[in-house]
Amino acid sequence: MAHSRPDTSGELADFLQSAGLLTLAERRLIVAQALVLLEQNYVHLPLKAAMYGVNPVQRLRVLQRRMERQTERTMPPEWHFHSEVSAIFLSLKDLHTNYLLPEPFAGKVACLPFLIEEYADRDGSGFMVTFVSGGFHAPGFGPGALVTHWSGIPITTAVEINAARFAGNSAAARRGAAAACSR
């Protein structure tokens, strides 16, 4: 039996403007707990630091120091905080070290009204629009349109940048995770 959910979609800008209830003290606690987790409990930290040239502990300390100078009025939007902490954990490229977002971000997905997929043929590979949601129209944009750039950069570079945002021990694993997430 198929389950239906009410449409709870909305504009991303509207959601981000009002999302987030963490106080500055709660944000500081999250960073302090992350430091304890990584410094005192994560046995793979030296290996990951050497393999990927990352220093998540130092990044957390820098974030902690920056937060010491913030006030409830001057702290950035909550989604900025979660983005930074997520990036620190993702730098470890370890599926076992996930930073899960709290409400109201948990379970939310931002999506575009179209699907772009990679293809390969005898002439090479590329990226093509394969689906467009009803109600979305743009001149010259529809199924079959070739995509060469995204936000002003070559699409292959944009795909690699997006893949770097996902955990995985190899470039192929991260790219696969990024592709699966975008479907």
C-alpha positions as CSV (number, residue, x, y, z in Angstrom):
1,M,0.0,0.0,0.0
2,A,1.4,3.4,-0.9
3,H,1.5,6.0,1.7
4,S,0.9,9.6,0.8
5,R,2.2,12.6,2.7
6,P,0.8,16.1,2.6
7,D,2.8,18.4,0.5
8,T,5.1,20.3,2.8
9,S,7.3,21.8,0.2
10,G,8.3,25.4,0.2
11,E,10.9,27.9,-0.9
12,L,14.4,27.2,0.5
13,A,15.0,30.9,1.2
14,D,11.8,31.1,3.3
15,F,12.8,27.9,5.3
16,L,16.4,29.1,5.9
17,Q,15.2,32.5,7.1
18,S,13.2,31.0,10.0
19,A,15.0,27.7,10.6
20,G,17.0,27.0,13.6
21,L,16.5,27.3,17.3
22,L,20.0,26.5,18.8
23,T,21.3,29.1,21.2
24,L,24.9,30.2,21.1
25,A,25.5,28.1,24.2
26,E,24.1,25.0,22.5
27,R,26.3,25.6,19.5
28,R,29.3,25.9,21.7
29,L,28.4,22.7,23.5
30,I,28.2,20.8,20.1
31,V,31.6,22.0,19.2
32,A,33.0,21.1,22.6
33,Q,31.5,17.6,22.3
34,A,32.8,17.2,18.8
35,L,36.3,18.0,20.1
36,V,36.0,15.4,22.8
37,L,34.8,12.9,20.3
38,L,37.6,13.4,17.8
39,E,40.5,14.1,20.1
40,Q,39.8,11.5,22.7
41,N,37.8,8.8,21.0
42,Y,38.4,8.7,17.2
43,V,41.2,6.2,16.8
44,H,41.5,6.8,13.1
45,L,42.2,10.5,13.4
46,P,46.0,10.2,12.8
47,L,45.4,8.0,9.8
48,K,42.8,10.2,8.3
49,A,44.9,13.4,8.9
50,A,47.8,11.8,7.1
51,M,45.7,10.3,4.2
52,Y,43.8,13.4,3.5
53,G,45.9,16.3,4.8
54,V,43.1,17.4,7.1
55,N,43.0,18.7,10.7
56,P,39.4,18.6,11.9
57,V,40.5,19.1,15.5
58,Q,42.2,22.4,14.6
59,R,39.2,23.4,12.5
60,L,36.9,22.8,15.5
61,R,39.2,24.9,17.7
62,V,39.1,27.7,15.2
63,L,35.3,27.5,15.1
64,Q,35.3,27.5,18.9
65,R,37.5,30.6,19.2
66,R,35.3,32.4,16.6
67,M,32.2,31.5,18.6
68,E,33.8,33.0,21.8
69,R,33.6,36.4,20.1
70,Q,30.0,36.0,19.0
71,T,26.8,37.0,20.8
72,E,23.3,35.8,20.3
73,R,22.8,38.9,18.1
74,T,26.0,38.5,16.0
75,M,26.1,34.7,15.5
76,P,25.5,33.6,11.9
77,P,22.3,31.8,10.9
78,E,22.1,28.3,12.3
79,W,22.4,26.7,8.8
80,H,25.8,28.3,8.5
81,F,26.9,26.6,11.7
82,H,25.6,23.2,10.7
83,S,27.3,23.5,7.3
84,E,30.6,24.2,8.8
85,V,30.4,21.4,11.4
86,S,29.2,19.0,8.6
87,A,32.2,20.0,6.4
88,I,34.6,19.3,9.3
89,F,33.2,15.8,9.8
90,L,33.0,15.1,6.0
91,S,36.7,16.0,5.7
92,L,37.5,12.7,7.4
93,K,35.9,10.9,4.5
94,D,34.6,8.2,6.9
95,L,31.1,6.9,6.8
96,H,31.3,6.2,10.5
97,T,31.7,9.8,11.5
98,N,28.4,11.4,10.6
99,Y,27.1,14.7,11.8
100,L,23.3,14.4,11.9
101,L,21.3,17.6,11.7
102,P,18.8,18.4,14.4
103,E,15.2,19.6,13.9
104,P,14.1,21.5,11.9
105,F,16.8,20.5,9.4
106,A,16.6,16.7,10.0
107,G,14.8,14.9,7.2
108,K,14.6,18.0,4.9
109,V,15.8,17.8,1.4
110,A,16.4,20.6,-1.1
111,C,15.8,19.7,-4.7
112,L,15.8,21.2,-8.1
113,P,12.8,20.7,-10.5
114,F,15.0,18.8,-12.9
115,L,17.3,15.9,-13.1
116,I,20.8,15.9,-14.8
117,E,22.5,12.6,-15.5
118,E,25.9,11.7,-16.8
119,Y,26.1,9.7,-20.1
120,A,28.8,8.1,-22.1
121,D,28.7,7.3,-25.8
122,R,31.3,6.6,-28.5
123,D,32.1,10.3,-28.7
124,G,32.8,10.7,-25.0
125,S,30.8,11.6,-21.9
126,G,28.7,14.5,-20.8
127,F,25.8,15.6,-18.7
128,M,22.2,15.9,-20.0
129,V,18.8,16.9,-18.6
130,T,16.7,13.8,-18.4
131,F,13.7,15.0,-16.5
132,V,11.9,18.3,-15.8
133,S,9.1,18.6,-13.3
134,G,5.7,19.8,-14.4
135,G,5.3,23.5,-14.0
136,F,9.0,24.4,-14.5
137,H,9.8,26.0,-17.8
138,A,12.9,27.8,-19.1
139,P,13.6,28.6,-22.8
140,G,15.8,26.0,-24.4
141,F,15.9,23.8,-21.2
142,G,14.3,20.4,-21.2
143,P,15.0,16.7,-21.5
144,G,17.9,16.2,-23.9
145,A,19.5,19.6,-23.2
146,L,23.3,19.3,-22.7
147,V,24.7,20.8,-19.5
148,T,28.2,22.2,-19.9
149,H,28.4,24.5,-16.9
150,W,26.9,24.9,-13.4
151,S,27.0,28.3,-11.6
152,G,29.7,29.4,-14.1
153,I,32.1,26.5,-13.7
154,P,32.5,23.4,-16.0
155,I,29.9,20.8,-15.0
156,T,32.6,18.1,-14.5
157,T,34.3,20.3,-11.9
158,A,30.9,21.1,-10.3
159,V,30.2,17.3,-10.0
160,E,33.5,16.7,-8.3
161,I,33.0,19.6,-5.9
162,N,29.6,18.2,-5.0
163,A,31.0,14.7,-4.5
164,A,33.6,16.1,-2.1
165,R,30.7,17.0,0.2
166,F,29.9,13.3,0.8
167,A,31.7,10.7,2.9
168,G,33.5,7.9,1.3
169,N,37.0,6.5,1.2
170,S,37.6,7.0,-2.5
171,A,36.6,9.5,-5.2
172,A,34.4,6.9,-6.8
173,A,32.6,6.2,-3.5
174,R,32.0,10.0,-2.9
175,R,30.8,10.5,-6.5
176,G,28.4,7.5,-6.2
177,A,27.0,8.9,-2.9
178,A,26.5,12.3,-4.5
179,A,24.7,10.8,-7.5
180,A,22.5,8.6,-5.3
181,C,21.6,11.6,-3.2
182,S,20.6,13.7,-6.2
183,R,18.1,11.1,-7.4
